[in-house]
Amino acid sequence: MYGRENGEETDEFGVSGYVYRNVFLIFDRETESLWYPLDDKQWTAISGPRKGDTIPFMQKPAPVPLGEWRKKHPKTVVLLGPKNEIE
């Protein structure tokens, strides 16, 4: 999880479709800058107008059993790959 506040605005991100060192790069929709987690503390813009900017990671949430999650978030959609990939 990461913060999205950028001054007085809120960033929107998407998955770029690019992979670098087995990690999907995200992009911000405003400038299309690409972001990569250079360390375990933050995302860093590696290209585009925001190159060098950082977004801090938030504290990692504790795992929650799926049944408990569904009670709190009943509209959640769970995506599963082929059976042999999830075993």
N, C-alpha and C positions, 0 to 999 in steps of 0.2 A: 504494500500500500504506500502511496505517496501523496504529498500535498498537491493541490492544484491552484492555490492562490498565487497570483502574480501581481503584486502590488494591490491595486483596487479591483482587479479583474480576476476571473476564474478561467484557467486554461482548460481546453478540451483536448483529449488525446485519443489516438487510434493506433492500431497495430499496422505498421508500415508494410508488412509482407517481406521485409528484409530480415535476414538472420546473420548475425556476426558472432563467431565463437559460440555457437549453439544457443544464442539468446536472441529473441525477437526484438527488433528495434521498434520503439514507438515514435510517433510524430505528433507535434502539436498542430491542430487544425488551423490556427491563425497564421503561422509563418511557414509551416511544413518543415520545420527544423527536425532533424533526427536525434533521438535520445538513446543513450546506452548506459547501463549501470556499471560505471568504471570501477566502483568499489561497493562495499556493502552498506554504504551510508546514503547514497544519492544517485539519481539519474543525472547525466551530464549531456548537454547538447553537443554533438560531435560534428554537426554540419548545419548550414543555414544561418539566418540572421541572428539566431540566439546562441550560436556556437560559444561554448564556454560557460553558459548559464547552468545552474544546477537546481535540482528539485530534491529536497530531503525525503528520505523514506520515513514513514511513520512507524511506530512500534508494531511489530508483527502481531497479528491477532492470535489468540490461542485457538487450537483446533476445536471445532464444535461437531458433535454427532449429527449426521444428516437429518435424523428425525427431529431433533431439537431445532435445527436450522429451518426445516420445513414448517414447523409450528409458528415461528416468528416471521417467515417469509414464504407464504404459501404459493406465491406466483413464480417461484424460482424454477427455471428450466435447467435440467441437468443434461449435459451432452456427454455421451459415451462413445468411445471408439470401438473398433471391432473387438469382440470378446477376448481374443488372444492377446490384445495389447493392454488390457486392464487387469489381467490376472497376475 
